[in-house]
Amino acid sequence: MLRATFFEDNPILGESLRRFEASLAAYHGVEEAIGVGSGTSALVLTLRELGLAGQEVLTCSHTFAGVVSAILQAGAKPVLVEPDPLTGQIDLEKAAAAIGPETRALLAVHLYGHPVDLDAAARLCRDSELLLIEDVAQAHGARWRGRPVGSFGDAAVMSFHPSKNLGAFGDGGAVLTSRSDLAQGLRVARNLGKSGKYDFQRLGPNSKLDSLQAALLEVKLRHLDRWVARRRQLAEIYLEALKDVEGLELPVVDPRAEHAFHLFVVRTKRRDELRRRLAEEGIKTSLHYPIAAHRQPGLEAHLGAVEAPLAEDFASTVLTLPLSHEHRDDEIEAVAGTVKEILASPGQGTSP
Ligand SMILES: *Cc1c(COP(=O)(O)O)cnc(C)c1O
């Protein structure tokens, strides 16, 4: 079926893309989805299209540095707000305090797959007349009060990078919105600023989601809820097995949230030692992220002086344990057992 539709389809802006955009919008309960070339592109195009160039955008200092880069690429000014030290999510009281006369938007990144408190975020944006933009790149399949994330803001951006919960076989991204003006603008913006075949209305990149990727994603979307449920089951195994381990902080799940567990991130002062010893046992871990965004050489110069000690603390203590919907229970149990063993032994020096 896939083969028949793809080969008969236009590889660019074809029927497969239209169908996937409709399915993606329906899944999230929004009016429109616009497929673009990557999550980063989704961010840059959306911020520009919302008129945020030259304006301040609030986002969390503990984040994927690409988010901050995208805000800068859109010509907007990132205002980095420190995270809640317990959850790692943006501290919305600090966000409220950081609002100034040029602040126009809150970019809420559902980091690791856990939703930002969308009740509080929506309230803050309503009271302060800010646009609410969700970054759902890590949170495909997450819900807030039973409703899919990505449906709460003026717009939501997503990435189909192969590593994400809903991954393509290459780069891809999308914007979700129920604002028809924004959707219309983005369809022009992603296609060199053209409205038809010959009509260049303005400047714009070439950043469309290919029909091939869309056809594959259309099939994968049907499995998303099942895969995310499996991730949550496996995360429960970690949470239960590691709950009393001294010196280890586990992900905190808000009772209103369904965590998509894109990443299972723990924190420990013995991070570097734990990572090394797990590697010796053949267990591959990763770091999300080892360098705070404001310390990235390519971003620092654009940001001016940023004080974000909490973000730096996260950067030196976070460790991502293996987790995918394809893991077996016993594999996760074995990783948890090894983590416990290593942390029960006396430390061999601490992380910086
Ligand atoms: C992956 C990611 C992006 C960027 O997505 P790409 O498709 O790789 O450009 C943006 N925001 C967050 C939070 C991400 O994790």
The ligand as an SDF file (V2000), in Angstrom:
LIG
                    3D

 15 15  0  0  0  0  0  0  0  0999 V2000
   15.5550   17.7880   18.3580 C   0  0  0  0  0  0  0  0  0  0  0  0
   15.0580   19.0500   18.8890 C   0  0  0  0  0  0  0  0  0  0  0  0
   14.8560   20.1890   18.0750 C   0  0  0  0  0  0  0  0  0  0  0  0
   15.3730   20.2910   16.6710 C   0  0  0  0  0  0  0  0  0  0  0  0
   14.9410   19.3480   15.8090 O   0  0  0  0  0  0  0  0  0  0  0  0
   15.7240   19.0360   14.4410 P   0  0  0  0  0  0  0  0  0  0  0  0
   14.6810   18.3080   13.6540 O   0  0  0  0  0  0  0  0  0  0  0  0
   16.8790   18.1740   14.8040 O   0  0  0  0  0  0  0  0  0  0  0  0
   16.1150   20.3100   13.8160 O   0  0  0  0  0  0  0  0  0  0  0  0
   14.2720   21.2990   18.6330 C   0  0  0  0  0  0  0  0  0  0  0  0
   13.9120   21.3260   19.9220 N   0  0  0  0  0  0  0  0  0  0  0  0
   14.1150   20.2820   20.7390 C   0  0  0  0  0  0  0  0  0  0  0  0
   13.7020   20.3810   22.1590 C   0  0  0  0  0  0  0  0  0  0  0  0
   14.7080   19.1150   20.2610 C   0  0  0  0  0  0  0  0  0  0  0  0
   14.9180   18.0880   21.0890 O   0  0  0  0  0  0  0  0  0  0  0  0
  1  2  1  0
  2  3  1  0
  2 14  2  0
  3  4  1  0
  3 10  2  0
  4  5  1  0
  5  6  1  0
  6  7  2  0
  6  8  1  0
  6  9  1  0
 10 11  1  0
 11 12  2  0
 12 13  1  0
 12 14  1  0
 14 15  1  0
M  END
$$$$
